């Protein structure tokens, strides 16, 4: 990996959202940026059940309320809650959520395995 600049600044309003497995996504730091992790802003209403074989995720709820299924457990989500989702854990979230997701390592969008 080589990083060509010493930092990266990106405004979420400059990134056009698109729909993927979890909902509306705005990639703030992408795989092509060459960073050690990816950062995505997500608006989740009803994600599809999925897992990642090679990527861990950290969810931080910026706003809203909802729930998340992690394998066979279900948890509550609300503003300021953080959830660590290790690779291999089947998961989905639903509700009315704005979430910041940190994906380690990068390449998560090539590592989405939908189950529904």
Buried (B, 14 or more C-beta within 10 A) or exposed (E): EEEEEEEBEBEEEEBEBEEBBBBBBBBBBBBEBBBEBBBBBBBBBEBEEBBBEEBBBBBBBBEBEBBBBBEEEEEEBEEEBEBEBEBEBBBBBBBEBBBBBBBBBBBBBEBBEEEE
